[in-house]
Amino acid sequence: MARVDDERVRTLLAHGNLPRHVAIIMDGNGRWAARRQRPRIFGHRAGMRSVRAVLEAAGDLHIPHLTLYAFSNENWKRPRAEIEALMLLLRRYIAAERKELMERGIRVRAIGEIERMTPEARRDLQEIIEQTAENDRLTVTLALSYGGRAEIVRAARRIAEAARAGDLDPATLDEATLSAFLYTADIPDPDLLIRTSGEMRLSNFLLWQAAYAEFYSTPAYWPDFDGKEMDRALEAYARRVRKFGAVEPKAVRNGAKPSK
């Protein structure tokens, strides 16, 4: 991974109000490849460069959390050959980036129905999760075989089981309690949600967690999303005022709670 240059880092830090958690819907690999008359997997391979770009940007700007929507539950409907190629691509990425992840202090974790992935992909993923577990500069969460609705259903099922076992009083159930049963219980909700390729929908991604996230859409396809595109998203975020539903004219800027 190439390093983000110092001038860019200083410029972005001068804006202040950087998010603690950036989540990205990595969209457009197939269309990027189609425009070049190449197979879809060609676009997926090219998208790996963008993964490197956002990892280095987040790390150098001290953004502690990054979540990447890598493979959705709906993606299982794609042709078998494409799914197998994506599983292999994940394994190759892990093998190629293992040393760099350790050197840059990046912790890898995963959310979703990981058990549906191929045994080889699960094994390699678990190895990199364990190997990077003590890293603390940046936590990268890979949403793999993930769906927001399925996650909420899973949480509801676990809550019902806890109530049946007498470990949870349904009368005490609140937002914080439900959040504790989600995959993301140990990380903050995303402050900024980026979607590439110009689409304007969540596509079943972090439905609960993104309730108050700032949304940023760019027409760039994912393989074209580089450090400069990341800069634009962060600069746009820094200019916004987050009210969290409040109506006070003195609503504070990003990263702070509104006055009560």
C-alpha positions in Angstrom: 0.0 0.0 0.0 1.3 3.5 -0.9 1.2 6.0 1.9 -1.1 9.0 1.8 1.1 12.1 1.4 1.6 14.4 4.4 0.0 17.4 2.7 -3.2 15.6 2.1 -3.3 14.4 5.6 -2.7 17.9 7.0 -5.4 19.4 4.8 -8.0 16.9 5.8 -7.1 17.1 9.5 -7.5 20.9 9.2 -11.1 20.5 8.3 -11.7 18.7 11.7 -14.9 16.8 12.3 -13.6 13.6 10.9 -15.9 10.5 11.4 -15.0 7.8 13.8 -16.6 5.2 11.6 -16.9 5.1 7.8 -19.1 2.5 6.2 -18.9 1.9 2.4 -21.2 0.2 -0.1 -18.6 -0.9 -2.7 -20.8 -0.8 -5.8 -20.1 -0.8 -9.6 -17.4 -3.4 -10.2 -19.5 -5.2 -12.8 -20.5 -2.1 -14.7 -16.9 -0.8 -14.6 -15.8 -4.1 -16.2 -18.6 -4.1 -18.7 -17.6 -0.7 -20.0 -14.2 -2.2 -20.8 -15.8 -5.3 -22.3 -14.3 -7.5 -19.7 -15.9 -10.1 -17.4 -17.3 -9.1 -14.0 -14.5 -10.7 -12.0 -12.1 -8.3 -13.8 -14.0 -5.5 -12.0 -13.8 -7.2 -8.7 -10.1 -7.6 -9.0 -9.7 -4.0 -9.9 -11.8 -3.1 -6.8 -9.0 -4.4 -4.6 -7.0 -1.3 -5.4 -9.7 0.8 -3.9 -9.8 -1.3 -0.8 -6.1 -0.6 -0.3 -6.8 3.2 -0.9 -9.5 3.5 1.7 -7.5 1.4 4.2 -4.5 3.7 3.9 -6.6 6.9 4.0 -8.5 5.8 7.1 -5.3 4.7 8.9 -3.3 7.8 8.1 -6.2 10.0 9.2 -6.7 8.1 12.4 -10.2 7.1 11.6 -10.6 4.1 13.9 -13.4 2.2 12.2 -14.1 1.2 8.6 -16.8 -1.2 7.5 -16.9 -2.5 3.9 -19.9 -4.2 2.3 -18.1 -6.9 0.5 -20.7 -9.6 -0.2 -24.4 -9.5 0.6 -26.9 -12.3 1.3 -28.5 -11.4 -2.1 -25.1 -11.9 -3.8 -25.6 -15.7 -3.3 -28.0 -15.5 -6.2 -25.2 -14.7 -8.6 -23.8 -17.3 -11.0 -21.8 -20.0 -9.2 -18.6 -19.3 -11.2 -18.7 -15.6 -10.0 -19.3 -16.6 -6.4 -16.4 -19.1 -6.5 -14.2 -16.4 -8.1 -15.1 -14.0 -5.3 -14.3 -16.5 -2.6 -10.9 -17.1 -4.2 -10.3 -13.4 -4.6 -10.9 -12.9 -0.8 -8.4 -15.6 -0.1 -5.8 -14.1 -2.4 -6.3 -10.6 -0.9 -5.8 -12.0 2.6 -2.6 -13.7 1.5 -1.2 -10.7 -0.3 -2.0 -8.1 2.3 -1.3 -10.0 5.5 2.1 -8.5 6.1 0.9 -4.9 5.3 -2.1 -5.3 7.6 0.1 -6.2 10.5 2.6 -3.4 9.8 -0.1 -0.8 9.6 -1.8 -2.0 12.8 -5.0 -3.0 11.1 -7.4 -5.3 12.9 -9.7 -7.4 10.7 -13.1 -8.6 11.8 -16.2 -9.9 9.9 -19.9 -9.8 10.2 -22.6 -11.8 8.5 -23.5 -15.5 7.9 -19.9 -16.5 7.6 -20.8 -20.1 7.9 -22.2 -20.0 4.3 -18.8 -19.2 2.8 -16.6 -21.9 1.4 -14.5 -23.8 4.0 -11.3 -22.5 2.5 -12.4 -18.9 2.6 -13.7 -19.3 6.2 -10.4 -20.8 7.3 -8.3 -18.0 5.8 -10.6 -15.3 7.1 -10.5 -16.8 10.6 -6.7 -16.9 10.5 -6.4 -13.2 9.6 -9.0 -12.3 12.2 -6.9 -14.1 14.9 -3.6 -12.8 13.6 -4.7 -9.2 13.7 -6.8 -9.3 16.9 -4.3 -7.2 18.9 -3.9 -4.5 16.3 -5.5 -1.2 17.4 -4.8 1.5 14.8 -7.8 0.7 12.6 -10.5 -1.8 12.8 -11.8 -3.0 9.4 -15.0 -4.9 9.5 -15.9 -7.0 6.4 -19.6 -7.5 5.8 -19.6 -10.9 4.2 -22.7 -12.9 3.4 -24.4 -10.0 5.3 -27.9 -8.6 5.3 -29.3 -5.9 7.5 -32.7 -7.5 7.9 -31.2 -10.9 8.6 -29.1 -9.3 11.3 -32.1 -7.8 13.0 -34.0 -11.1 12.8 -31.0 -12.8 14.3 -30.9 -10.3 17.1 -34.6 -10.6 17.8 -34.3 -14.4 17.9 -31.4 -14.2 20.4 -33.4 -11.7 22.5 -36.4 -14.1 22.6 -34.1 -16.9 23.6 -32.6 -14.8 26.4 -36.1 -13.9 27.6 -37.3 -17.5 27.6 -34.2 -18.5 29.6 -35.0 -15.8 32.2 -31.8 -13.8 31.4 -33.7 -10.8 30.0 -36.9 -9.0 31.2 -38.8 -8.0 28.0 -40.0 -4.9 29.9 -36.4 -3.6 30.0 -35.8 -4.0 26.2 -34.6 -0.7 24.7 -32.5 0.4 21.8 -29.2 -0.1 23.7 -30.2 -3.6 24.6 -31.1 -4.5 21.0 -27.9 -3.0 19.7 -26.0 -5.3 22.1 -27.4 -8.3 20.2 -26.2 -7.1 16.8 -23.0 -8.1 15.0 -21.7 -4.6 15.6 -22.2 -4.5 19.4 -18.6 -3.7 20.1 -18.1 -0.9 17.6 -19.8 2.6 17.2 -22.5 3.2 14.6 -21.3 4.6 11.3 -21.0 8.4 11.1 -20.6 8.4 7.3 -22.0 6.0 4.8 -20.5 6.2 1.3 -22.0 4.5 -1.7 -20.2 4.4 -5.1 -21.6 4.2 -8.6 -24.2 6.9 -8.1 -26.9 4.7 -6.5 -29.1 6.1 -3.7 -30.2 3.2 -1.6 -28.9 1.2 1.4 -29.3 -2.2 -0.2 -30.0 -3.9 3.1 -26.7 -2.6 4.7 -26.5 -1.7 8.4 -30.2 -0.8 8.5 -30.3 -0.3 12.3 -26.8 1.2 12.7 -27.1 3.7 9.9 -30.2 5.5 11.3 -28.3 8.8 11.7 -25.4 8.3 9.4 -24.5 11.0 6.9 -25.0 9.6 3.4 -22.6 10.4 0.6 -23.1 9.1 -3.0 -20.5 9.4 -5.7 -20.9 8.5 -9.4 -17.5 6.9 -9.4 -17.6 3.1 -9.8 -15.8 1.3 -6.9 -12.6 0.5 -8.9 -12.3 4.3 -9.6 -12.7 5.2 -5.9 -9.3 6.3 -4.8 -7.7 8.5 -2.2 -9.0 11.7 -3.8 -12.6 10.4 -3.9 -12.2 9.5 -0.2 -11.0 13.0 0.5 -14.1 14.5 -1.2 -16.4 12.3 0.9 -14.6 13.3 4.2 -14.6 17.0 3.2 -18.4 16.8 2.5 -18.9 15.2 5.9 -16.9 17.8 7.7 -19.2 20.6 6.3 -22.4 19.0 7.5 -24.4 19.7 10.7 -25.7 16.6 12.4 -28.8 17.3 14.5 -29.7 13.7 15.5 -33.4 14.7 15.2 -33.0 17.9 17.2 -34.5 21.2 15.9 -32.4 23.7 18.0 -30.8 26.3 15.8 -27.5 25.8 17.7 -27.2 22.2 16.6 -23.5 21.3 16.9 -21.3 19.9 14.2 -20.2 16.4 13.5 -19.0 14.2 16.3 -20.8 16.0 19.1 -24.2 15.5 20.7 -27.0 18.0 20.2 -28.0 20.2 23.1 -30.9 19.1 25.1 
